[in-house]
């Protein structure tokens, strides 16, 4: 069984794949050692360690090199937050991405630079071309951004997310990710009406893993939450502790 097949099979509605997002080889190893069956990344967290802002500001060569390092560090499947593909044509995207050894990727449907939603037919064609180039060797998680971009009223955001999800699954996506949906009733509607696995973000802990599991989601991710938590601890242990001549490692 290939790593892509393994990753795809882990997306089970009601028994979700839980993925604490990593950002480098060391954090990826920690995720694997903790017993998780796959490693996912956060584009925000990866961009941070590369010295860039999120939103495709990091050079794609740097992102791909970082991806390869993560893949080499673990034995489980790796799926990468690849934003909107960094402007790569689908065939080149697949060729360069699969060369890293990663077997899954997120692809979003809004412009990272402007926040504008991409035409759904254009995005569906893009996803279909990626699928055609990759065959079954990539697990495509199609992110739809109506909620995070506040595209219309709450009702508009819901209907847009469902419509786009249907288009993206028909184009060959394996899973859809309506990012920034927070209301559990809305999550339940999405899961019921979207004809495929649904990924939700854990957010800041307003709801539990059990809450999302009960509503039938197939994948739960955390974005940059863990990195932000750890880096805030680091920031709080630096200058104030040293200026007070305290040992920061006792905190």
C-alpha positions as CSV (number, residue, x, y, z in Angstrom):
1,X,0.0,0.0,0.0
2,X,1.4,3.4,-1.0
3,X,1.7,6.2,1.5
4,X,-0.9,8.1,-0.5
5,X,-3.3,5.2,-0.3
6,X,-2.7,5.0,3.4
7,X,-3.3,8.7,3.9
8,X,-6.5,8.6,1.8
9,X,-7.9,5.7,3.8
10,X,-7.4,7.6,7.1
11,X,-10.2,10.1,6.1
12,X,-13.1,8.4,7.8
13,X,-16.3,10.4,8.6
14,X,-17.1,10.1,12.3
15,X,-13.6,8.6,13.0
16,X,-11.5,11.6,11.9
17,X,-7.9,11.8,11.1
18,X,-6.5,14.2,13.8
19,X,-3.4,16.1,12.6
20,X,-1.5,18.4,14.9
21,X,0.3,20.6,12.3
22,X,4.1,20.5,12.2
23,X,6.5,23.1,10.6
24,X,9.9,21.4,10.4
25,X,11.7,18.1,10.7
26,X,11.9,18.2,14.5
27,X,8.2,19.0,15.1
28,X,7.2,16.4,12.4
29,X,9.2,13.7,14.3
30,X,7.5,14.7,17.5
31,X,4.1,14.3,15.9
32,X,5.0,10.8,14.6
33,X,6.6,9.8,18.0
34,X,3.4,10.9,19.7
35,X,1.6,8.2,17.7
36,X,-0.2,10.2,15.0
37,X,-0.5,8.2,11.7
38,X,0.4,11.2,9.4
39,X,2.0,14.6,9.5
40,X,0.5,17.8,8.2
41,X,2.0,21.2,7.9
42,X,0.7,24.7,8.3
43,X,1.8,27.3,5.6
44,X,1.8,30.0,8.2
45,X,4.1,28.0,10.6
46,X,6.4,26.9,7.8
47,X,6.7,30.4,6.4
48,X,7.5,31.6,9.9
49,X,10.5,29.3,10.2
50,X,11.7,30.3,6.7
51,X,11.6,34.0,7.6
52,X,8.6,35.0,5.5
53,X,5.0,36.0,6.0
54,X,2.2,33.7,5.0
55,X,0.4,34.1,1.7
56,X,2.9,32.6,-0.7
57,X,5.6,35.0,0.4
58,X,8.1,32.3,0.9
59,X,9.9,31.2,-2.3
60,X,8.5,28.0,-3.6
61,X,12.0,26.4,-3.8
62,X,12.4,27.0,-0.1
63,X,9.0,25.5,0.7
64,X,9.7,22.4,-1.4
65,X,13.2,22.0,0.2
66,X,11.6,22.3,3.7
67,X,9.0,19.7,2.6
68,X,11.6,17.2,1.6
69,X,13.4,17.6,4.9
70,X,10.1,16.8,6.8
71,X,9.4,13.8,4.6
72,X,12.9,12.4,5.2
73,X,12.5,12.8,9.0
74,X,9.4,10.6,9.3
75,X,8.1,7.3,8.1
76,X,4.4,8.2,8.0
77,X,2.5,10.0,5.2
78,X,3.1,13.8,4.9
79,X,0.6,16.3,3.7
80,X,1.6,19.9,3.0
81,X,-0.3,23.1,3.2
82,X,0.6,24.4,-0.3
83,X,-1.5,27.5,-0.3
84,X,-2.7,28.0,-3.9
85,X,0.2,26.3,-5.6
86,X,2.6,29.2,-5.7
87,X,1.6,30.0,-9.3
88,X,2.9,26.7,-10.6
89,X,1.1,25.2,-13.6
90,X,-0.5,21.9,-12.6
91,X,1.9,19.5,-14.3
92,X,5.0,21.3,-12.9
93,X,3.4,21.6,-9.5
94,X,2.8,17.8,-9.4
95,X,6.3,17.0,-10.7
96,X,8.1,19.2,-8.3
97,X,5.8,18.5,-5.3
98,X,5.9,14.7,-5.7
99,X,9.7,14.8,-5.9
100,X,9.8,15.8,-2.3
101,X,8.1,12.5,-1.2
102,X,5.0,14.2,0.3
103,X,1.8,12.5,-0.7
104,X,-0.9,15.1,0.2
105,X,-1.5,18.8,-0.2
106,X,-4.0,21.6,0.6
107,X,-4.9,23.9,-2.3
108,X,-7.0,26.9,-1.5
109,X,-9.5,28.8,-3.6
110,X,-8.8,32.4,-2.8
111,X,-5.9,34.6,-3.9
112,X,-3.3,34.7,-1.2
113,X,-2.2,38.2,-2.2
114,X,-5.7,39.9,-2.3
115,X,-8.0,37.5,-0.5
116,X,-10.4,37.5,-3.5
117,X,-12.2,34.3,-4.1
118,X,-11.2,32.5,-7.3
119,X,-14.0,31.7,-9.8
120,X,-15.2,28.2,-8.8
121,X,-15.1,26.8,-12.3
122,X,-11.5,28.0,-12.7
123,X,-10.6,26.4,-9.4
124,X,-12.3,23.2,-10.3
125,X,-10.4,23.1,-13.6
126,X,-7.1,23.7,-11.7
127,X,-7.9,20.8,-9.3
128,X,-8.9,18.5,-12.1
129,X,-5.6,19.3,-13.9
130,X,-3.6,18.5,-10.7
131,X,-5.5,15.3,-10.3
132,X,-4.9,14.3,-13.9
133,X,-1.1,14.9,-13.6
134,X,-0.9,13.1,-10.2
135,X,-3.1,10.1,-10.7
136,X,-3.8,8.6,-7.3
137,X,-0.4,9.5,-5.9
138,X,-1.6,12.7,-4.3
139,X,-4.3,13.2,-1.7
140,X,-5.9,16.6,-2.6
141,X,-7.5,18.5,0.3
142,X,-9.4,21.3,-1.5
143,X,-9.7,24.3,0.8
144,X,-12.7,26.6,0.3
145,X,-12.4,30.0,1.8
146,X,-15.9,31.5,1.8
147,X,-16.0,31.6,5.6
148,X,-12.5,33.0,6.3
149,X,-13.0,35.6,3.5
150,X,-16.4,36.6,4.8
151,X,-17.9,36.1,1.3
152,X,-21.4,37.4,1.7
153,X,-23.9,36.7,4.5
154,X,-23.5,33.6,6.7
155,X,-26.1,31.9,4.6
156,X,-24.2,32.9,1.4
157,X,-21.0,31.5,2.9
158,X,-22.7,28.2,3.7
159,X,-24.2,27.7,0.3
160,X,-21.0,28.9,-1.5
161,X,-19.0,26.4,0.6
162,X,-21.3,23.5,-0.3
163,X,-21.4,24.4,-4.0
164,X,-17.7,24.7,-4.3
165,X,-17.1,21.5,-2.3
166,X,-19.3,19.6,-4.7
167,X,-17.4,21.0,-7.7
168,X,-14.0,20.3,-6.2
169,X,-14.9,16.7,-5.3
170,X,-16.3,16.1,-8.8
171,X,-13.0,17.5,-10.1
172,X,-11.0,14.9,-8.2
173,X,-10.4,16.3,-4.7
174,X,-10.3,13.7,-2.0
175,X,-11.4,15.9,0.9
176,X,-12.7,19.5,1.3
177,X,-11.7,22.0,3.9
178,X,-14.2,24.8,4.6
179,X,-11.7,26.7,6.7
180,X,-12.9,29.0,9.6
181,X,-16.3,27.4,10.0
182,X,-16.9,27.5,13.8
183,X,-20.6,26.9,14.4
184,X,-21.2,23.2,15.1
185,X,-24.7,23.3,13.5
186,X,-23.1,24.7,10.4
187,X,-20.5,21.9,10.5
188,X,-23.3,19.4,10.7
189,X,-25.0,20.9,7.6
190,X,-21.7,20.8,5.7
191,X,-21.0,17.2,6.5
192,X,-24.6,16.2,5.6
193,X,-24.7,18.0,2.3
194,X,-21.1,17.7,1.0
195,X,-20.7,14.3,-0.8
196,X,-17.2,13.6,0.5
197,X,-14.9,13.8,3.5
198,X,-14.8,17.2,5.4
199,X,-11.8,18.7,7.1
200,X,-12.4,21.3,9.9
201,X,-10.0,23.4,11.9
202,X,-9.9,22.9,15.6
203,X,-9.5,26.6,16.1
204,X,-8.8,27.8,19.7
205,X,-10.6,25.1,21.5
206,X,-14.1,26.4,21.5
207,X,-15.3,22.9,20.7
208,X,-13.8,19.5,21.5
209,X,-12.6,16.8,19.2
210,X,-15.6,14.8,20.3
211,X,-17.9,17.6,19.2
212,X,-16.5,17.5,15.7
213,X,-16.4,13.7,15.6
214,X,-20.0,13.5,16.6
215,X,-20.9,15.6,13.5
216,X,-19.1,13.3,11.1
217,X,-16.0,15.2,10.1
218,X,-13.2,13.1,8.6
219,X,-10.2,15.3,9.4
220,X,-9.3,17.8,12.1
221,X,-6.3,20.1,11.8
222,X,-4.8,22.8,14.0
223,X,-3.0,25.2,11.7
224,X,-0.3,27.2,13.4
225,X,-1.8,26.8,16.9
226,X,1.0,24.6,18.4
227,X,3.8,26.7,16.9
228,X,2.2,29.9,18.2
229,X,1.8,28.4,21.7
230,X,5.4,27.2,21.8
231,X,6.8,30.4,20.4
232,X,4.8,32.5,22.9
233,X,6.5,30.4,25.7
234,X,9.9,31.1,24.2
235,X,9.2,34.9,23.9
236,X,8.0,35.0,27.5
237,X,11.2,33.2,28.6
238,X,13.7,35.5,26.9
239,X,14.4,39.1,27.9
240,X,12.3,39.5,31.0
241,X,13.8,36.4,32.6
242,X,17.4,37.3,31.7
243,X,17.0,40.9,32.8
244,X,15.8,39.7,36.2
245,X,18.7,37.3,36.4
246,X,16.3,34.4,36.6
247,X,16.7,30.9,35.1
248,X,14.2,30.8,32.2
249,X,14.3,27.0,32.2
250,X,12.6,26.8,35.6
251,X,9.4,28.3,34.3
